[in-house]
Amino acid sequence: MDPAEVPASSLDAPPALLEVVLRPAGLHVRLGAPAGEDLLVALARGADGAWEDVDVLPAGSAEEVLEVAAEAGDRVRLASEDGSRVSGTAAVVDPDAEPAVAEPDAVPVPEVPQDSTAPEVPQEAGTAEQPRALDEQPAAGAPEVAEPEVAEPEVAEPEVDEPEVDEAVWQLASALEERHPEWSAHPQGPVLHVHGRFGNTFRVAAEALSAGAGEVRAVCAISARGDFTLLVAQGRELLRADERAGVPTQWRHYDLPAHIDAAALAQNPDAERRCRRVQRLLPGQPPEGALTVLREAGVDVSAALDRCTA
């Protein structure tokens, strides 16, 4: 028997997998309790498929929609980053798959004789047949009354001072909306904000930052639930802030090699761990040097990271 088929018995084991359901946006994973750490999400395709790491479930998440392609019957499990603790497995369920239903036998419809006619209903005495004309014409010679015209008051639109935004941010926003029609992108000062119904905000922000080709240095991806990931690039340094409902902001600091950009980092959990700086951080506190990177990118550190006025 595959060891992953037996739920871990350690007290530090990942939370139990309650359900894994196919959704239009991806794979909806629901846990029995919030994750206490980042967990690797592994997928085995079919009954005999090999396990492969496909995503990372952030710490504090009790449910998440992952951008993972799967089919009904595939198996999913969670594991700690060092692989020492593994959850039980759960089979992928497709709620749209309907069982085949046999069509009922056709019921014969009795034929109606052609010479059968409905009985006539006698008209009550004293009642006259009403005319069928739909439009009532005014009486001859009656003057026409014109409706008074009501002038609508003019409302002066307030003048709004638009902040100066680099043209590259506007161009990237238009390019992302063309590539993903379900996203909405716009500049917020020097930061590009991306809104949409997605689960993995890290991958969305990383895709947008890499698409900026170095000309856009700060991206904030905000999901419909209010979760967000802020990415700020400074040379080969990458600063990341994640926030989930009810969980303090989680910071990470990366040093990227020349052959890996933000998008490749988000797609490769192993590279994400290797490029991460080893730092002891307090919950919600940014790492050393983070404020310098944020200020040099033009991010207002005195305001909320996901501040959006659009």
C-alpha positions as CSV (number, residue, x, y, z in Angstrom):
1,M,0.0,0.0,0.0
2,D,1.2,3.5,-0.8
3,P,2.2,5.2,2.5
4,A,0.4,8.3,1.4
5,E,-2.9,6.4,1.6
6,V,-2.6,6.1,5.4
7,P,-3.4,9.4,7.2
8,A,-0.5,10.6,9.3
9,S,-0.9,10.1,13.0
10,S,1.6,12.7,14.2
11,L,0.2,15.6,16.2
12,D,2.0,17.9,13.8
13,A,0.5,16.3,10.7
14,P,-1.2,18.7,8.2
15,P,-5.0,19.2,8.6
16,A,-7.3,16.6,7.2
17,L,-8.5,17.0,3.6
18,L,-12.3,17.4,3.7
19,E,-12.9,17.7,0.0
20,V,-11.2,18.3,-3.3
21,V,-13.8,19.6,-5.9
22,L,-13.4,20.6,-9.6
23,R,-14.4,24.3,-10.2
24,P,-14.3,26.5,-13.3
25,A,-11.4,28.5,-11.7
26,G,-9.4,25.4,-10.7
27,L,-9.2,22.8,-7.9
28,H,-11.1,23.8,-4.7
29,V,-9.3,22.3,-1.7
30,R,-11.0,22.4,1.7
31,L,-9.2,21.5,5.0
32,G,-10.5,20.5,8.4
33,A,-8.5,23.4,10.0
34,P,-6.3,26.3,8.8
35,A,-2.8,25.2,7.8
36,G,-0.1,26.1,10.3
37,E,2.6,26.3,7.7
38,D,3.1,26.3,3.9
39,L,2.0,22.9,2.6
40,L,3.0,21.2,-0.6
41,V,0.0,20.1,-2.7
42,A,0.7,16.8,-4.6
43,L,-1.5,15.2,-7.3
44,A,-1.6,11.6,-8.5
45,R,-3.4,11.3,-11.8
46,G,-5.7,8.2,-12.0
47,A,-5.6,5.3,-9.6
48,D,-2.0,4.3,-10.4
49,G,-0.4,7.7,-11.2
50,A,2.8,8.9,-9.6
51,W,2.7,11.8,-7.1
52,E,3.9,15.2,-8.3
53,D,4.0,18.5,-6.5
54,V,1.7,21.0,-8.3
55,D,1.2,23.9,-5.9
56,V,1.8,25.4,-2.4
57,L,-1.0,26.0,0.0
58,P,-0.1,29.1,2.1
59,A,-0.1,29.0,5.9
60,G,-3.4,30.0,7.4
61,S,-5.5,28.7,4.6
62,A,-8.5,26.5,5.4
63,E,-9.7,26.4,1.8
64,E,-8.2,27.5,-1.5
65,V,-8.9,27.4,-5.2
66,L,-5.7,26.3,-7.0
67,E,-5.0,26.8,-10.6
68,V,-4.4,23.1,-11.2
69,A,-5.7,20.9,-14.0
70,A,-7.2,17.7,-12.7
71,E,-9.9,15.1,-13.5
72,A,-12.4,13.3,-11.4
73,G,-10.8,10.3,-9.7
74,D,-7.4,11.9,-9.3
75,R,-5.9,11.9,-5.8
76,V,-4.6,14.8,-3.8
77,R,-2.5,15.0,-0.6
78,L,-0.7,17.6,1.5
79,A,2.8,17.4,2.9
80,S,5.2,19.6,4.9
81,E,8.0,21.3,3.0
82,D,10.6,18.8,4.2
83,G,8.3,15.9,3.4
84,S,8.3,14.4,6.9
85,R,4.6,14.9,7.5
86,V,1.9,13.9,5.1
87,S,-1.8,14.1,5.2
88,G,-4.3,11.5,4.1
89,T,-5.5,11.5,0.5
90,A,-8.7,12.7,-1.0
91,A,-10.2,11.9,-4.4
92,V,-11.1,14.7,-6.8
93,V,-14.9,15.1,-7.3
94,D,-16.6,16.6,-10.3
95,P,-19.9,18.1,-9.2
96,D,-21.0,18.6,-12.8
97,A,-20.8,14.9,-13.7
98,E,-24.4,13.6,-13.8
99,P,-25.2,9.9,-13.8
100,A,-26.9,8.6,-16.9
101,V,-30.7,8.5,-16.5
102,A,-32.8,6.2,-18.7
103,E,-35.4,8.1,-20.6
104,P,-39.0,7.0,-19.8
105,D,-41.0,5.2,-22.4
106,A,-43.2,7.5,-24.6
107,V,-46.8,7.7,-23.5
108,P,-49.2,7.4,-26.5
109,V,-51.3,10.4,-27.0
110,P,-54.9,9.6,-27.9
111,E,-56.0,10.9,-31.3
112,V,-58.8,13.4,-31.4
113,P,-61.4,12.9,-34.1
114,Q,-61.2,15.6,-36.7
115,D,-65.0,16.3,-36.7
116,S,-65.0,17.0,-32.9
117,T,-65.6,20.6,-32.1
118,A,-65.7,22.5,-28.8
119,P,-69.1,23.3,-27.6
120,E,-70.2,26.9,-28.1
121,V,-70.7,29.1,-25.1
122,P,-73.9,31.0,-25.3
123,Q,-73.6,34.8,-24.9
124,E,-75.4,36.3,-22.0
125,A,-78.4,38.4,-22.8
126,G,-77.8,42.1,-22.7
127,T,-74.1,42.0,-23.3
128,A,-72.6,43.5,-26.4
129,E,-69.5,42.4,-28.2
130,Q,-66.6,44.6,-27.4
131,P,-64.6,46.1,-30.2
132,R,-61.1,44.7,-30.8
133,A,-59.4,48.0,-31.7
134,L,-56.2,48.5,-29.7
135,D,-55.6,52.2,-30.4
136,E,-58.2,54.7,-29.2
137,Q,-58.5,57.7,-31.5
138,P,-59.3,61.1,-30.0
139,A,-62.7,62.6,-30.7
140,A,-62.9,64.6,-33.8
141,G,-62.1,68.3,-33.2
142,A,-60.5,67.7,-29.7
143,P,-57.4,69.8,-29.2
144,E,-54.1,68.0,-28.7
145,V,-52.4,68.7,-25.4
146,A,-48.6,68.8,-25.5
147,E,-46.7,67.4,-22.5
148,P,-44.6,70.0,-20.8
149,E,-40.8,69.6,-21.2
150,V,-38.9,69.2,-18.0
151,A,-35.3,70.5,-18.2
152,E,-32.8,68.2,-16.4
153,P,-30.5,70.1,-14.1
154,E,-26.9,70.1,-15.2
155,V,-24.6,68.4,-12.6
156,A,-21.0,69.6,-12.7
157,E,-18.5,66.7,-12.5
158,P,-15.9,67.3,-9.8
159,E,-12.4,67.6,-11.2
160,V,-10.1,64.8,-10.0
161,D,-6.4,65.1,-10.0
162,E,-5.0,61.9,-11.5
163,P,-1.7,60.8,-10.1
164,E,1.2,60.6,-12.5
165,V,1.7,57.0,-13.5
166,D,4.4,55.5,-15.7
167,E,3.1,54.7,-19.2
168,A,4.6,51.2,-18.9
169,V,2.1,50.4,-16.0
170,W,-0.8,51.4,-18.2
171,Q,0.4,49.3,-21.1
172,L,0.9,46.3,-18.9
173,A,-2.6,46.7,-17.4
174,S,-4.1,46.7,-21.0
175,A,-2.0,43.6,-22.0
176,L,-3.1,41.6,-19.0
177,E,-6.8,42.4,-19.5
178,E,-6.5,41.3,-23.2
179,R,-4.8,38.0,-22.1
180,H,-7.2,37.4,-19.2
181,P,-10.6,39.0,-19.9
182,E,-11.8,37.9,-16.4
183,W,-9.2,40.1,-14.8
184,S,-9.3,43.9,-14.1
185,A,-6.0,45.7,-14.0
186,H,-5.2,49.4,-13.3
187,P,-2.4,51.4,-11.8
188,Q,-2.6,52.6,-8.1
189,G,0.3,55.0,-8.1
190,P,3.4,53.1,-9.0
191,V,1.8,49.8,-8.1
192,L,-0.2,47.7,-10.7
193,H,-3.4,46.3,-9.1
194,V,-4.9,43.2,-10.6
195,H,-8.4,42.1,-9.4
196,G,-10.2,38.8,-10.3
197,R,-11.8,35.6,-9.2
198,F,-8.6,33.6,-8.7
199,G,-7.2,31.6,-5.8
200,N,-3.4,31.7,-6.1
201,T,-2.7,35.4,-5.8
202,F,1.1,34.7,-5.8
203,R,1.0,33.3,-9.3
204,V,-1.1,36.1,-10.7
205,A,1.2,38.8,-9.2
206,A,4.3,36.9,-10.4
207,E,2.9,36.6,-14.0
208,A,2.1,40.3,-14.1
209,L,5.5,41.3,-12.7
210,S,7.4,39.1,-15.2
211,A,5.2,40.5,-18.1
212,G,6.4,44.0,-17.1
213,A,9.9,43.1,-18.4
214,G,11.6,45.0,-15.6
215,E,9.8,48.3,-16.3
216,V,7.0,47.6,-13.7
217,R,8.5,46.9,-10.3
218,A,5.5,46.5,-8.0
219,V,2.3,44.4,-8.5
220,C,-0.5,43.7,-6.1
221,A,-2.9,40.8,-7.0
222,I,-6.2,41.0,-5.0
223,S,-8.7,38.1,-5.2
224,A,-12.5,38.5,-4.9
225,R,-12.3,37.3,-1.3
226,G,-9.9,40.1,-0.3
227,D,-6.8,38.0,-0.2
228,F,-3.8,39.6,-1.8
229,T,-0.1,39.2,-2.7
230,L,2.2,42.2,-3.2
231,L,5.5,41.6,-5.1
232,V,8.2,44.3,-5.3
233,A,11.3,43.7,-7.4
234,Q,14.7,45.5,-6.9
235,G,17.3,44.1,-9.2
236,R,17.5,40.4,-8.5
237,E,15.8,40.9,-5.1
238,L,12.1,40.0,-4.8
239,L,10.0,41.1,-1.8
240,R,6.7,39.2,-1.3
241,A,3.8,40.0,1.2
242,D,0.8,37.6,1.4
243,E,-2.3,38.2,3.4
244,R,-5.3,35.9,4.0
245,A,-8.4,36.6,6.0
246,G,-7.7,36.4,9.8
247,V,-4.0,35.8,9.3
248,P,-1.2,38.4,9.8
249,T,0.7,39.5,6.7
250,Q,3.4,37.0,5.8
251,W,6.6,38.3,4.3
252,R,9.3,36.6,2.2
253,H,12.5,37.8,0.7
254,Y,14.1,36.1,-2.3
255,D,17.4,36.3,-4.2
256,L,16.7,35.2,-7.8
257,P,19.4,33.7,-10.0
258,A,19.7,35.0,-13.5
259,H,17.7,32.1,-15.1
260,I,14.6,32.5,-12.8
261,D,12.1,35.3,-12.9
262,A,9.1,35.8,-10.7
263,A,6.7,33.8,-12.9
264,A,9.1,30.8,-12.9
265,L,9.5,31.1,-9.1
266,A,5.8,30.9,-8.5
267,Q,5.4,27.8,-10.8
268,N,8.3,25.9,-9.1
269,P,7.8,25.1,-5.3
270,D,11.3,23.7,-5.1
271,A,12.9,26.8,-6.6
272,E,10.7,29.0,-4.3
273,R,12.2,27.3,-1.2
274,R,15.8,27.4,-2.5
275,C,15.7,31.1,-3.4
276,R,14.1,32.2,-0.2
277,R,16.3,34.0,2.3
278,V,16.5,32.3,5.7
279,Q,15.4,34.9,8.2
280,R,13.7,34.7,11.6
281,L,10.5,36.9,11.2
282,L,7.9,37.8,13.7
283,P,4.2,37.4,12.5
284,G,3.2,40.4,10.4
285,Q,6.7,42.0,10.5
286,P,8.6,42.7,7.3
287,P,12.1,41.3,6.9
288,E,15.2,43.4,7.3
289,G,15.7,45.7,4.3
290,A,12.1,45.4,3.2
291,L,11.2,49.0,3.8
292,T,14.2,50.1,1.7
293,V,13.0,48.0,-1.2
294,L,9.4,49.3,-0.9
295,R,10.5,53.0,-0.7
296,E,12.8,52.7,-3.7
297,A,9.9,51.2,-5.7
298,G,7.7,54.1,-4.7
299,V,5.3,52.1,-2.5
300,D,3.7,54.1,0.3
301,V,4.6,52.1,3.4
302,S,2.4,54.2,5.7
303,A,-0.8,53.0,4.0
304,A,-2.3,49.5,3.8
305,L,-0.5,47.3,1.3
306,D,-3.7,46.5,-0.7
307,R,-5.0,50.1,-0.6
308,C,-7.1,50.5,-3.7
309,T,-9.2,53.6,-4.5
310,A,-10.2,52.6,-8.0
